[in-house]
Amino acid sequence: MRLSLTSVLCLLGAIALYPSGNALAEGAPDYLSFATNDEANTTEVFQKASPAVVFVTSSELRRQRFTRNIMEIPRGAGSGFIWDAAAGLVVTNYHVVAGADRLTITMQDEETFQAEVVGYAPERDLAVLRMIDPPSSLTALPLGDSSELSVGRKVLAIGNPFGLDTSLTVGVVSALDREIQSPSNRTIRGVIQTDAAINPGNSGGPLLNSLGQLVGVNTAIYSPSGGSAGIGFAIPVNTVVEVVPQLIAFGKIMRPVLGVELASDRWLRQYRVDGVPIVRTYRGFPADNAGMVGARRGSRGEVILGDVITHIDGERVASNDEFLSAMEAHQVGDTIKITTTREGAERQFDVELSEVQ
């Protein structure tokens, strides 16, 4: 086969552009020792943080219908991370462990440990577990500050998507101050949105910043198919820092109480009430002491509303969720200003919140 002069020149040019392996190795950087600044940061964060990330599996004990034997049925799986190395405490999502009879923690080296629930907060989709007989080599994640995040900052998610242990995905903060629904249908506010791939099994795993600090707990994805679509959500670490110590100390979120029973949201929608009606007040609690009154039956059996809460500290209250969120923003002993309507007249109450008795 004869080559034209043009073909020969093109072939010589290609050889010059793509030398042999030996020629390429001479003076070329070694890939094993080379990394861009971003690659080096990602690798460093993963190597330091991954030992603190665990695989959480839950199972349910169920009696067989005919033999009456007890069977252990897998219920769910997700991720978690070491919160307190000395005590063997693990933080994960509530929905990962909800309804479980047995919990197992699997470490990065595939060593497994039984665990028990210390406390959980369905309204924040958070739970704290305690490893039974934990190893002494545990390491916890350093805490960051989610208020310092901004859109475009790099974040890293480590977890066990689809049971594939210790997987890393990298992305950016896509948005801040999102709202999602918790397993108890409460609104979780201030949520971080990220495009770091989050799939089933990532739930409960950490979202980290470039310093390897915990900035969020991966909790949900928005995807019609159930797989990552580039829209994932994480509970901000500042919320986690508020909730977890309460779960460790009390097993649940301890909110101050007003001492009222409120009408259901379904009732509010049905009767189109502007505000949240008080069904009853409990004797000796702040609302009763302040002179607030609940609903009552009229002579013909009709419902006559008492105080209907419309604002707390000037913020509008139109649902039970908004009322509870307002309560959770305060502590026992705080004095709040409650605005109500009663028989068409607006009323103001200064109420000092108390603890559950």
C-alpha positions in Angstrom: 0.0 0.0 0.0 1.4 3.4 -1.0 0.9 6.4 1.2 0.6 9.9 -0.1 2.9 12.6 1.1 0.0 14.2 3.0 -0.7 10.9 4.8 2.9 10.4 5.7 3.1 13.9 7.2 0.0 13.3 9.3 1.4 10.0 10.6 4.6 11.7 11.6 2.7 14.4 13.4 0.6 11.9 15.3 3.8 10.0 16.4 5.2 13.3 17.7 2.0 14.1 19.6 1.6 10.6 21.1 5.1 9.2 21.9 5.7 5.7 23.1 5.2 4.7 26.7 8.8 4.9 27.5 9.1 8.4 26.0 6.0 9.5 27.9 7.4 8.3 31.2 10.6 10.3 30.9 10.1 13.6 32.7 6.3 13.2 33.0 4.6 13.5 36.4 3.8 10.3 38.2 0.0 9.8 38.5 0.3 8.0 41.8 1.9 11.1 43.4 0.0 13.7 41.4 -3.3 15.3 42.4 -5.0 18.6 41.8 -5.6 20.7 44.8 -9.3 19.7 44.7 -8.5 16.0 44.4 -6.0 16.2 47.2 -8.6 17.9 49.4 -11.3 15.3 48.5 -9.0 12.4 49.2 -7.8 13.8 52.5 -11.4 14.5 53.8 -12.5 11.0 52.8 -9.6 9.3 54.4 -10.0 11.1 57.7 -13.8 11.0 57.9 -14.7 7.6 56.5 -13.7 5.6 59.7 -16.4 7.6 61.6 -19.1 6.6 59.1 -21.1 3.4 59.9 -23.7 1.2 58.2 -27.0 0.9 60.2 -29.3 -2.1 59.6 -32.5 -2.7 61.3 -34.8 -5.8 61.6 -38.2 -6.6 63.0 -39.2 -9.7 65.0 -42.4 -11.2 63.7 -44.3 -14.3 64.7 -45.2 -16.7 61.9 -48.9 -17.1 61.4 -49.1 -20.9 61.5 -46.0 -22.1 63.2 -45.9 -19.3 65.7 -42.1 -19.2 65.4 -40.3 -15.9 65.7 -38.7 -14.7 62.5 -36.3 -11.8 62.2 -37.2 -9.8 59.1 -34.9 -7.1 57.6 -36.7 -3.7 57.9 -34.3 -1.0 56.7 -30.8 0.1 56.2 -29.0 3.4 56.1 -25.9 5.2 57.3 -24.8 6.9 60.5 -21.7 8.4 62.1 -20.0 8.4 65.4 -21.1 11.3 67.6 -19.3 10.4 70.9 -16.4 7.9 70.5 -16.0 7.3 74.3 -19.7 6.4 74.8 -20.2 4.7 71.4 -23.0 7.0 70.4 -24.1 7.1 66.7 -26.4 9.6 65.0 -28.6 8.6 62.2 -32.1 9.4 60.7 -35.2 8.4 62.6 -36.7 6.8 59.5 -33.7 4.4 59.3 -34.5 2.9 62.7 -38.2 3.5 63.1 -40.1 0.4 64.3 -36.9 -1.7 64.6 -36.6 -4.5 67.2 -32.9 -5.1 66.5 -30.2 -2.7 65.3 -26.8 -3.6 64.0 -23.8 -1.2 63.4 -21.2 -2.2 60.8 -17.9 -0.4 60.9 -15.6 0.3 57.9 -13.6 -2.8 58.6 -16.9 -4.8 58.5 -16.9 -5.5 62.2 -20.4 -5.5 63.5 -22.0 -4.5 66.9 -25.4 -4.6 68.3 -27.0 -1.2 69.2 -29.9 0.2 71.1 -31.9 3.4 70.7 -31.0 6.2 73.1 -33.6 8.7 71.8 -35.3 9.8 68.7 -37.0 12.9 67.3 -39.4 12.0 64.4 -40.1 15.8 64.0 -36.5 16.3 63.0 -35.9 12.9 61.5 -33.0 12.3 63.9 -32.1 9.4 66.2 -29.2 8.5 68.6 -28.1 5.0 69.0 -25.7 3.4 71.5 -23.3 0.6 70.4 -23.2 -2.3 72.9 -19.6 -3.1 73.8 -18.1 -0.6 71.4 -14.4 -0.8 70.4 -11.9 1.6 71.9 -10.7 2.8 68.5 -13.8 4.8 67.5 -13.3 8.3 66.1 -15.9 11.0 65.9 -16.4 13.7 63.3 -15.5 17.3 64.0 -18.5 19.7 64.0 -18.8 22.6 61.6 -21.2 25.5 61.5 -24.0 25.3 58.9 -24.7 29.0 59.2 -21.3 29.6 57.4 -22.4 27.7 54.3 -23.2 29.5 51.1 -24.5 28.4 47.7 -21.7 27.0 45.6 -19.5 25.8 48.5 -18.1 22.3 48.1 -19.7 19.5 50.2 -19.0 15.8 50.4 -21.4 13.0 51.3 -20.3 9.6 52.7 -22.7 6.8 53.2 -23.9 3.3 52.1 -26.1 3.8 49.0 -27.9 0.6 48.0 -25.8 -1.2 50.6 -22.5 -0.3 48.9 -20.5 0.6 52.0 -18.4 3.8 52.5 -19.2 5.5 49.2 -18.2 9.1 48.5 -20.0 11.6 46.4 -19.0 15.2 45.9 -21.0 18.3 45.0 -21.9 21.8 46.1 -24.5 23.5 48.2 -27.3 24.1 45.7 -29.6 26.1 48.0 -30.2 26.9 51.7 -33.2 27.3 54.0 -35.3 24.7 52.2 -38.2 23.0 54.0 -39.0 19.3 53.9 -41.6 17.1 55.7 -40.4 14.9 58.6 -41.7 11.3 59.1 -44.2 12.8 61.6 -45.4 15.4 59.0 -43.7 18.2 60.9 -41.9 20.8 58.8 -38.1 20.7 59.1 -36.8 24.2 58.3 -33.4 25.6 57.3 -32.6 22.4 55.3 -29.5 22.3 53.0 -30.0 21.3 49.4 -27.1 19.7 47.6 -26.3 18.1 44.2 -23.9 15.6 45.8 -25.5 12.3 44.8 -27.7 11.0 47.6 -29.4 7.6 47.1 -31.4 5.2 49.3 -28.9 4.0 52.0 -27.2 7.4 52.3 -29.9 8.5 54.8 -28.3 9.3 58.2 -24.8 9.8 56.8 -22.7 12.9 57.1 -22.5 15.9 54.8 -19.0 17.4 55.2 -17.4 20.7 54.2 -13.9 21.0 52.7 -12.3 20.9 56.2 -13.9 17.5 56.9 -16.3 19.1 59.4 -19.9 17.9 59.8 -22.3 20.4 58.3 -25.4 18.3 57.8 -27.1 14.9 58.1 -28.2 13.5 54.7 -31.9 12.7 55.0 -33.9 12.8 51.8 -33.8 13.0 48.0 -36.3 14.5 45.6 -36.7 12.0 42.8 -39.6 10.4 41.0 -37.5 7.3 40.3 -36.2 6.9 43.9 -32.6 7.4 42.7 -30.4 10.5 42.8 -31.6 13.2 40.6 -29.2 15.9 41.8 -31.5 17.2 44.5 -30.7 15.9 48.0 -31.4 17.4 51.4 -29.5 17.4 54.6 -30.5 18.5 58.1 -28.1 21.4 59.1 -25.6 20.5 61.8 -26.8 23.5 63.9 -30.1 21.8 64.3 -28.4 18.5 65.1 -26.4 20.2 67.8 -29.6 21.5 69.4 -31.5 18.2 69.2 -28.9 15.4 69.9 -28.0 16.5 73.5 -31.7 16.4 74.4 -32.1 13.0 72.9 -29.1 11.8 74.9 -30.4 13.3 78.1 -34.2 12.8 77.8 -34.7 10.4 74.9 -36.8 13.1 73.1 -37.0 16.8 72.3 -38.0 18.7 75.5 -40.0 21.7 74.5 -41.7 24.1 77.0 -45.4 23.8 77.2 -48.3 26.2 77.2 -50.8 23.7 78.7 -53.4 23.6 75.9 -55.1 21.1 73.6 -55.4 22.5 70.1 -57.9 21.7 67.4 -56.5 19.4 64.6 -55.3 20.9 61.3 -58.0 18.9 59.6 -60.7 20.6 61.7 -59.0 24.0 60.9 -59.2 23.3 57.1 -62.8 22.0 57.4 -64.1 25.1 59.2 -61.7 27.6 57.7 -60.6 29.0 61.0 -58.1 31.8 60.9 -55.6 30.7 63.6 -55.5 27.7 65.9 -58.4 27.3 68.4 -57.7 26.1 71.9 -60.0 23.1 72.7 -59.1 23.1 76.4 -56.7 24.5 78.9 -55.1 22.4 81.6 -55.4 23.6 85.2 -52.2 25.0 86.7 -50.4 25.5 83.4 -49.4 28.8 81.8 -52.4 29.3 79.5 -54.9 28.6 82.3 -53.0 30.9 84.7 -53.0 33.7 82.1 -56.8 33.5 81.6 -57.0 31.9 78.3 -60.1 29.7 77.7 -60.9 26.7 75.5 -64.0 25.9 73.4 -67.3 24.9 74.9 -70.7 23.5 73.8 -73.7 25.8 73.5 -77.2 25.1 74.6 -78.0 23.5 71.2 -74.8 21.5 71.1 -73.0 23.8 68.8 -69.3 24.5 69.3 -68.5 28.0 70.7 -64.8 28.9 70.3 -62.8 30.4 73.1 -59.4 31.8 72.4 -58.0 31.2 68.9 -54.2 31.7 68.8 -53.3 33.8 65.8 -49.7 35.1 66.6 -46.8 34.2 68.9 -44.3 37.0 69.4 -45.8 38.7 66.4 -45.3 35.7 64.1 -48.4 34.3 62.5 -49.6 30.9 63.7 -52.0 29.1 61.3 -51.4 25.4 62.0 -50.3 23.0 64.8 -46.9 22.7 63.0 -46.3 26.5 63.2 -47.4 26.5 66.9 -45.0 23.7 67.8 -42.2 25.3 65.9 -42.8 28.5 67.9 -42.7 26.6 71.1 -39.4 24.8 70.2 -37.8 28.2 69.6 -38.1 28.9 73.4 -37.0 27.4 76.7 -38.7 26.9 80.0 -39.0 30.2 81.8 -39.2 32.3 78.7 -42.1 34.8 78.5 -43.9 35.0 75.1 -46.6 37.3 73.8 -49.6 35.4 72.5 -52.3 37.1 70.4 -55.7 35.5 70.2 -59.2 36.3 69.0 -62.2 35.6 71.2 -65.8 36.4 70.3 -64.4 38.8 67.6 -62.1 40.7 69.9 -58.3 40.6 69.8 -56.6 39.8 73.1 -52.9 39.8 74.2 -51.4 37.5 76.8 -47.9 37.6 78.3 -47.3 33.9 79.2 -44.3 32.4 81.0 -43.6 28.9 79.6 -43.3 26.0 82.0 -41.9 22.5 81.7 -44.0 19.3 81.5 -45.3 18.3 84.9 
